[in-house]
Every structure is written in structure tokens, then in C-alpha cells.
Amino acid sequence: MAIHHQIMWIIFWAIVVGIMVLDLGLFQKFLYKKHHETMTFKDALTKTILYIFIALAFNAALWYREGHEAGMQFLAGYLIELSLSVDNLFVFLMIFSYFLVPSRLQNRVLFWGIIGALILRALFIYIGAALLERFHWITYAFGAFLVMTSIKMFLQKKHEEDPETNFAVKLLRKFFRVTKDYREDHFVVKIDKKLWVTPLFIVLVLVETTDVIFAFDSIPAVFSVTKDPFIVFTSNVFAIMGLRALYFCIANFMDKFIYLKPALCVILAFVGIKMLIAEFYEIPTPASLAVIVGCLLIATLASLYKGKK
């Protein structure tokens, strides 16, 4: 199914532009006293709820105009992307801890990191949709990749990669002068008429490359729910836009979600298998949605119960 009504594109871009204006302007003015200050837990929780409400409101509009199938596909894609993004936040926390990034600067890195992620996701989705349309066997490749990723994620005990071994970081240190310390909130500074990049710029590059790696998992996973680029793109964007607020909302509780990773493994394996058997049996979208919601709910409740004990 393809979305042909231009009104939904207009509504979508109006929401995205409005959110960006608010984030750059009103939110910075009223929710934070200064641009450099980080979000408090209360502010982050308020914004997280607001972002989820906006996504669900758009989902309702899509459901009304395009039918229940499109509405369920968007909701399933949004939940997949949001749940996989939470795992991404664990890596962000590791990067910030490794480079000792002050909390007031994490907000700035995440903001520009998400802007870059939106651009890269749009490119990946466009390429993915074109490949799926031209080469049907790509569906099986995506499915196999997701199943293998779920197995690898399950066997991996934790994110053990040293940020300094990242290819992008080594490349930056080889070709650019890097200051030893942070220079306020600047990514690039001029010293003795020469340009230097700051450690904050390296952190931003790491955040971007991390998102690229995670996009290879999340985008094929959403394509398992729908082949419609509009739904894939919009569900990705709504999940990513709320990622920064979600990070500050759960940063202090990430170690409590001990059963999140197994749940993500099950979700990835499920959507991978769904793509592999699509030629023989098409799993209904409501069933897919039930599996995704069920895995996340069980993982959350089990983590809360374990933490309480």
C-alpha cells in the first residue's frame, strides 16, 4: 500500500518543522534557563510524553485517512524503532562516560546528532525502498541479517568496544588537530589562526556513526512491517525526534532495564523470520503489533519486578 495523499506529507512536515522551531526556540527559552544547561528529569519526562502524544496523534490522522492497516503499520514501525533506539541510548551513555562529557554539553551533542540522524535515515530508507522494489531477494537478505543480528545481540554480554578504536575517531585524530579539553560548547575552534576540533566534535562523530550502525538493524526491521517508504520514514522520524528527551529521562535508570536486550533480540528475530517467510505466509500486522507490544511490556514489567526485589 502506498500513501498518495499529499495532505499527509503536508501534515507530517508541518509537525516536524514546528517541533524543530519549538526545540530551538520556545523549549530552550522556557524549559531550560540557558541553552547550555541540560534537561532536568521533569523537563525530559514532559518532552518525552509530548513527543509520544504527537506521534500517536499523527498515527490517528493516518489511521483516519488511510485506514486501519496503515495505522497499525505505522504504530508497529514506531514501536520497533523506539525500542531499538533505547538500546542505542546505552551506547550513547557509554560514549559520554568515556569522554567525560559534562551533562550540559550532552544536550547539544544529542540535538545535532539527531539532526544528522534524520538526514542519514532518509537516505537509507530511500535506498532500501529502491532496492526492495527492484530486487525482491533483498527481502530475504534483510530477514537473514535481522535474525543473525538478534543472535549476535543475544550472545554479546555488553557493548565492549573502546571508542578510541572507532575508525571515524582514528581518522579524525590522524587528519585534524584535536584540543586536549572542551572549549565551552564549540565543536571547532581557531587557535593561532589554525582550526582545531574539540573532543566534543569527536563525540558527535561517534554518536552519528553509532546511529548509522543501528540504522542497519532498525530500518530493515521496519520494512518487515510495511514496504511503504512514507510509513517507514515517518515512523523513524517520530521515534528519533523524541530520542534526546528520552535519553535524559531514563539515563539514570538504564541499568534497571536488564531484560530489554533479550526482548529486542526476540523482536529482531521475529521480524527477520517474518521477512523470510513472507513469500509463503504473510503474518498479519495486528499479530506483529501484538508480539512487539507483548515483548516490550513483559521486559519492562520483569525488569521493574527484578529491580524491586
N, C-alpha and C positions, 0 to 999 in steps of 0.2 A: 504494500500500500504506500502510495506517495502523497505527500501533502501538496496540494496545488493552490490552496487558498492563500493569496498574498497577505491577507489580513493577519494571519498567524505570525508571519515573518515580521510584519509591522509591529504587532504587539510585543513579540519577543525582543526586537531591537530597542523598542521604546523602554522596556523594562531594564535591559542591560545598560543602556545609556543613562537612565535615571539612577540606577544603583551606583554606577561609576561616579556620577556627579555628586550624589549624596556621600559616597565614601571619601571622595577628595575634598568635599566642601563641608556639608552640614554635619556629618558624623564626626569629622575631625574637629569641628568647632564646638559642638555641644557634648559629644560623648567623651572626647579627650580634651583636656585643657590645652595641651600643646601637641603639635604633630609628632614630636619626638617621643612622647610618652606612650607606653604600652597600654593595651586594654586591660581593664580590671576584669575579674571574673563576672561581675554583674553586667558590665558592658558587653562582654563576649557572649554571655548567655542570651542577652537581649537580641543581639545581632544574629546569633545562630537561629533562634526561634523565628526571627523576622525573615531570614533567608529561606528557611523551610516553608514558612507560610506563603511566601511569594512563589516558590516552586510549585506548591500544591495548588495555588490559585491559577497559575498558568496551566497546570495539569487539568484543572476543572474546565478551563476555557477550551483546551484541546479536546477534552472528552465531549464537551457540548457540541463543538463544531464538527469534529471528525469522527465521533462515535466511540463506543466503549473500548474497541480493540486498540485504537491509537492511544486512548487514555491509559489503558493498562500497560501498553508497551513503554510509554514514557515513564510511568511510575516504576516499572521494573528496571528500566535503564538507569533512572535516577538513583534508585536504591543500590544497584550494583556499583555504580560509580562512587557514590557516597561511602559505601562500606569499604571499597578498595582504597579510597582516599584516606580513610582513617589509618590504614596500615602505612600509608605514605607519611603520615604525621609522625610516626615513630622514628622514621629516618631523619626527618627534619629536626626532631628533638636531639638526636644523636649528633647531627652536624652542628647545631647551635651549642651543644655542650662541649664538643671537641674544640671548637674555635673560640669558646668562652664569649659568645656574642651576648652583650647586655640585652636585657629584656626590652629596653626602649628602642633598640635597633632591630629586633626580630620582626616587629610590626612592619617596618619599612621594607625589609628583605622579602617578607611574605607577600606584601602588596605588589611589588614589581615582579616577584616570581610568579604570581597568579596571572598578571597581565601577559607575561611571556608564555605561560602555560596555555592560555586561551588561544593565542595565535598558533602555537605548535599543534594543539589539539585539532584546530580547524583544518590545518594542513594534513594531519594524519587521517582524519575522518574522510576528507576529500579523496585522498589516495586510496584508502581502504574501500570506500564505496565504489570507486572506479575499478579497482581490482576484482571485487566481488561481482560486479556487473559483467566484466569481460571474461574473467576466468572463474568458472564455477568451482573448480577444485580448491580454490583458495579457502572456501568454507571448511573443508576437511583439514587444511593446513592450520587454520585458526583454531579449530576444535582440538586437534592433536597438541598444539602449542599450549593451550589453556590447561589441558589435562596434565601435561608434563610440568607446567608451571606450578600447578596445585601440589603435585608430588614433591617437587623441589622445595616449595614453601613449607610443606609439612615436615620434611626431613631437616630443614635448616632450623637450628635452635634459636638463633638470633641474628640480627644484622651485624656481622663481624667485620665488614670492610673498613679499612682505615681510610678516612677521607683524603689523606695526603697521597694515597696510591691511585686516586682517581685520575684518569687520563687527562681530563679537562684541567684539573688543578696543576698537574705536572707541566702541561703545555703552557699554561698561564705563567707559571714561575720561570719557565725557560725563555719566554719571549717578552715578558713585561717586568718592570721594576715593581716590587711589592713592598709597601711600607711595613714596618715591624708591628705597628699598633694601629688602632682605629683612629680615624680623623673625623670625629663627630659622626655625622650620618652620610659622609661622602663615599662614593664608590671610586671616584678618580680625583686625584689632587695634583697640583703642579708644584714641584719643588725645584728650586734653582733652574726655572724655565724648562724643566723636564716633566713629562707626565708619569705619574706613578699610580698604580692601582692599589687599593687598600684591601685588607683581609675581608672587609665587608663585600667587596666585589667578588672575591673567591667564593664566599659563602653563597652569594646569589647565583653564581655559575653552577655550584654544586646542587642547589635547590632545583635549578632548571634541568640539569642533566638527570637528576633523580626522577623528576616528573616525566621526562622523556622515557626513561626505563619503565616506569609504572604505566605509561600510556600504552606500551606494547601489550600489557595484560588487560587493562580496563577497556580499551576501545574494541578489541575483538570480542570481549565478554558482552558488551552492549549490542554488538552486531548479531550476537546469538539470539537476542530478543526481537530485533527488528532490522530489516535491511534498509529502512528509510533513513537517509542521511539527516533529514530535518530532526527526527526524533533522537537520533544518536547524538547529534551536535547540541541540541538544546538541553537534553538531559545531562550531558557532560558539563556544559557551561553553568547550569544552575547548581550542580554539585560543587564545581571548582570555586565559584564565586563566594560560597559560604565557608570555604576551607580555612581561611585565615582566622575568622571568628571562632570556628570550631577548634582550631589549634589552641588558642588561648583559653577556650572553655574547658578543654579536657587535658591540657598539658600536665597538670599536677596529678592526674588520675590515670595516665596511660598505663602505668604498671599494674593497675587493677583489672584491666580488660584481658585477663590471662587466657580466656577462651575465644578471643576474637580471631586469632590466626587460624585455629582449626576450623572455625566457621567459614572464613574466607577460602580456605582450602576446599571445603565441601562445595561452596558456591562456584568456584572456578572449575572444579571437576564436573559439576552438574551442567554448567553452561557449555563446557567443552564437549561433553558427551551428547548434549542436545544438538550441537552443530554437526557432530559426526553421524548421528542417526537421522538427521533432518530429511534425507532422501527417502528413508523408509517409514519414518513416523515423526510427525510434527507435534511436539509437546505443546499443548495449549498455553497461551500466555497466562491465564489465571493460575494454572498449575505451576508455571515458572515463578510467578509472583509469590505464590504460597510457599514454595521452597525457600526463596530468598528471604522473605519476611520471617519464616519459621527459624531458619538458621541464625539470623541476627538476633531474634528475640530469645532463643534458647541460650545463645552465647552470652548475651547481656545478663540475663537472669542468673545463669550459672556463675558468671564472674562476680556479680553482686553478692550472691549467696556465699561463695568461697571467701570473698573479702570480708564479709560479716563474721564468718567463723574465725 
